[in-house]
């Protein structure tokens, strides 16, 4: 195929400049703010983060943490800002973000640090399913009950998130349709047509057994 997809978009990504200079048909799967003149397919990660934090706050959580991906990735940076703004707006002053490489090993390490803190969170939002499942394993290793002692939310609703016990509350979207939108735009460019930015539906929250109210005696952060 005489074209290219640009995935895992980074802040000030040099690949965008290179593809623009080459004039090659290309589609960015990521936010248009960093796509330059290239066509992009994206969804509003900020809206999904806000929905999640509002849900956890409604359950009564006041100390919420996030195990995130690499900070130089555009979607991570957007989620970082939305998470901090949502928590601040709801008065959740004990929020913290731990950046990882999105592997199970790093997800487990970050979770262990968070849960060993004197002001450990009562809920953790993970940037992918692998780190969330690793976090669930760490919580169980530390004799914490999910969701009685800790609520867990995973981004990307993978089959793995659904078969663990308890099954994980997750941010879900139709990945196949998302990819199809990108492919359609790339094919249009290859055929000499035009393609503009396309905003797909934001991921929506699917509630399962890994979330619930916080422990009754959880102290408020200072």
N, C-alpha and C positions, 0 to 999 in steps of 0.2 A: 504494500500500500504506500503510495507516494504522499505521505502525510505523517503527522505525529500527534500523539497525546502528550500533554505535559501534566504529570501527576506530582503529588507531594510538593506543591508550590511553596517556595521559600520566600522570605522577605527579601526584596530587591534581587530576585532570582536572575542570575546572568543568562540562564537559558531563554528567558523571554526575549531579551535583547538580541541574542544570537538568532533565534527563530524569526524575529521580525526582520533582521538584516538579510537573512537568506530568502525571505519571501516564501518559505515553505508553508503549505496548508497545515495549520496546527490548531488544536483546541486545548485550552487550559481547563482541567477539572479542578476548579477552585475559585476563590472569590475574585471578581473582576477588578478590585482595587489594585491588585498586583499583576494583572494580566496584560498591561499595556494595551496595544491595539489588537491583540489576539482575541478570538472568540472564547467565551468561557461558559461553562455549565457549573452552577453552584446552588447551594441552598443556604438558608439563613441559620447558621449554627448558633448565633446569638439568641434567636427566638427559642430554640430548643433548650439552651442552657437556662434561659429565664423560666421556661415552663417547669423545668426540673427543680430549680431552687425554690420557686413559689410552692411547688408541691411539697417539698421537704419542710419548708417553713410552716405550711399549713398543718403538717403532722406534728409540729412542735419543736423541730430541730433548730438549735441556735449555734451549734458548732459543726460546721460543714467543711470538709476538705475535698480537694480534687487532686487525683493522680493523673497528670497530663502528659502529653507527648513532648517532642523536642520544641523548645521555645522559638527556634528560628523558622518553624513551619507556619505558614499563613493561618491555617485553620486553628492551630494551637494558640497563636497570638489573639485571634478573634475570640476564641472561647475564654482565654485568660481575662480579657477585658470584660466580656459579658458576665463571667462568673463573679469577678470583683464588684462590678457595678450592681448586679442583682443582689448579692449578699449585703453590700453597703446600704442599698435602698430599702432592704427589709430589716435592717438593724442586726444582721448576723455578724457581729464583730469578731467572732473567733475563727473566721475563714482563713484557709491557707491552701496554697497550690504547691505541689511537688512535681517537678518535671522529670521525665524518664525517657528512655528510648522506646517505650511501648512494648517491651518484651515482658514475659512472665517473670523472669528473674528480677528485673528492675522494678516491676510492679509490686512484687512481694517485698523487696527491700524497702521501698517507699512506704508501703502499708505498715510494715513492722516499726519503722521510725515514728509514723504518725500515731500508732496505737500504743507506743511506749511513752508518749508524751504525757506529762502531768495533766494537761488539758486536752486529752485525746478527743477527736471528733466523734460525734454520735452518728454521722452519715458521711460517706465518701462517694464521690462521683468519679468514675474512671473513663479515660478517653478511648478505651477499646475493650473488647470482651476478654482478651487474653489477660490483661492486667487486672480486670475485675475478678476473674476466676482465681487468679493467683492471690488477690487480696482476700477473697472468701476463704481460701485455704489457710492463709496466715491468721485470720480472725479465729477460725476453728482451732488452729494450733495453739492460740493464746487463750483458749477456753472462753471465747466470747460467742454468744448466741446471736445469729443473724435471723430475724431482724430485732430481737428483743434488746440486745446491747449495741448493735451497730446495723445501720441500714446501708445497703450497697446499690448503686445504680451504674449500669454499664452503658457505654456508647457502642453502637452497632449491635444489633440483635442477632447474634450468631446462634446456630444450633447448640453450641457449647453452653451458651448462657441459659438455654432452656432446659438442658438435661441435668445440670448440677442441682444440688439440694441445699437450700431452697433455690428454685429457679429465679433468675435475676430480673428485677425490674430493669428495663432497657429503653434506650432511645432507638427507635426503629425507623427505617426508610426502605423503599423499594430499590435496592441496589441495581437490579437488572434494568429497570426502567431508567434509572439515573444514567447508567452506562449507555443505554440506547439513545438517549438524548444527545450525549456527547458524540456517539458514532454517527448519528444522522447529520450533525453539523459538520463533522470532518468530511464525510462523503460529499456534502454539498459544496464545500470549499474545493475539494479535489476535482469536482465536475465544473469548476469555474464560477460557482455561485457565491452568494453572500451568506454569512452567518453572524449573528449577534449574540450577546450574552443572554443566557436562558436561566431563569431562577426556578428551580424545581421546588417541590414541597419541602418544608423543613421537617426534620426528623420529629416524630411524635413519641410521647412517653407511653410505654406499655407497662402497666403495673403488674408485678407478680409478687412472689413471696419474700423477696429480700428487703422490702421496705416496710416500715411501721413507725409508730411513735417512738421517741427517744426514751431511754431509761428514766423512770419517774424521779430519781434522785440525782440526775445529772446536774451539776452546779453550773451556773451561768459564768461565762468567761469574764475576767476582770476588765 
